[in-house]
């Protein structure tokens, strides 16, 4: 059943408080300007404010939804990485899984893994000494000249994860990107820390030297 303009007008006349109970609807209406010189009425001003607030809330909600979807995707990738590392039997397999997963699923162009006493040629003593001073994940530009050389000249930003393997020392898992803002100091490191913990546990379990 359709309503005419007169029907709507009569309904609003009989229910003058209608828009008090429907503020979102009131914010979406285009009300005419009133007063001399095209001045905006108080009702129009309030409606404009409500419309702006509603739009800002919708944009914020959309951003939160996008962040939620991205976090869900990251959590799924972390789950697959954990399952793959659980199945690793040797340290070369651990290295292969980390390199492949971080490169293909997390889109990290450069991945380096080194541990004292294993793959020693890939972790120079200067980096082994640096690893012992690293207590948490570093994100930003390479913090050490030897690390920059280890990652390569095309790396503009990196994430460096300490790998404290019991009875062997502290290794390094370094992720590099040519994008300066791929890894930046203010970014969250929760997922990076979890990757480091998974890598450390896998390396500690697979202690053979190959």
Secondary structure as the mmCIF struct_conf table of DSSP 4:
data_model
#
loop_
_struct_conf.conf_type_id
_struct_conf.id
_struct_conf.beg_label_comp_id
_struct_conf.beg_label_asym_id
_struct_conf.beg_label_seq_id
_struct_conf.end_label_comp_id
_struct_conf.end_label_asym_id
_struct_conf.end_label_seq_id
HELX_RH_AL_P HELX_RH_AL_P1 UNK A 5 UNK A 14
TURN_TY1_P TURN_TY1_P1 UNK A 16 UNK A 17
HELX_RH_3T_P HELX_RH_3T_P1 UNK A 18 UNK A 20
BEND BEND1 UNK A 21 UNK A 21
HELX_RH_AL_P HELX_RH_AL_P2 UNK A 23 UNK A 28
HELX_LH_PP_P HELX_LH_PP_P1 UNK A 31 UNK A 33
BEND BEND2 UNK A 35 UNK A 35
HELX_RH_3T_P HELX_RH_3T_P2 UNK A 36 UNK A 38
HELX_LH_PP_P HELX_LH_PP_P2 UNK A 39 UNK A 41
HELX_RH_AL_P HELX_RH_AL_P3 UNK A 42 UNK A 86
TURN_TY1_P TURN_TY1_P2 UNK A 87 UNK A 87
BEND BEND3 UNK A 90 UNK A 90
HELX_RH_AL_P HELX_RH_AL_P4 UNK A 91 UNK A 104
TURN_TY1_P TURN_TY1_P3 UNK A 105 UNK A 105
BEND BEND4 UNK A 106 UNK A 106
BEND BEND5 UNK A 109 UNK A 109
STRN STRN1 UNK A 110 UNK A 114
STRN STRN2 UNK A 115 UNK A 115
TURN_TY1_P TURN_TY1_P4 UNK A 116 UNK A 117
STRN STRN3 UNK A 118 UNK A 118
BEND BEND6 UNK A 119 UNK A 119
HELX_RH_3T_P HELX_RH_3T_P3 UNK A 120 UNK A 122
BEND BEND7 UNK A 123 UNK A 123
HELX_RH_AL_P HELX_RH_AL_P5 UNK A 125 UNK A 133
BEND BEND8 UNK A 136 UNK A 136
STRN STRN4 UNK A 138 UNK A 140
BEND BEND9 UNK A 141 UNK A 141
BEND BEND10 UNK A 143 UNK A 144
HELX_RH_AL_P HELX_RH_AL_P6 UNK A 145 UNK A 151
TURN_TY1_P TURN_TY1_P5 UNK A 153 UNK A 154
STRN STRN5 UNK A 157 UNK A 165
TURN_TY1_P TURN_TY1_P6 UNK A 166 UNK A 168
STRN STRN6 UNK A 169 UNK A 177
BEND BEND11 UNK A 178 UNK A 179
TURN_TY1_P TURN_TY1_P7 UNK A 180 UNK A 182
BEND BEND12 UNK A 183 UNK A 183
TURN_TY1_P TURN_TY1_P8 UNK A 185 UNK A 186
BEND BEND13 UNK A 187 UNK A 187
HELX_RH_AL_P HELX_RH_AL_P7 UNK A 190 UNK A 205
#
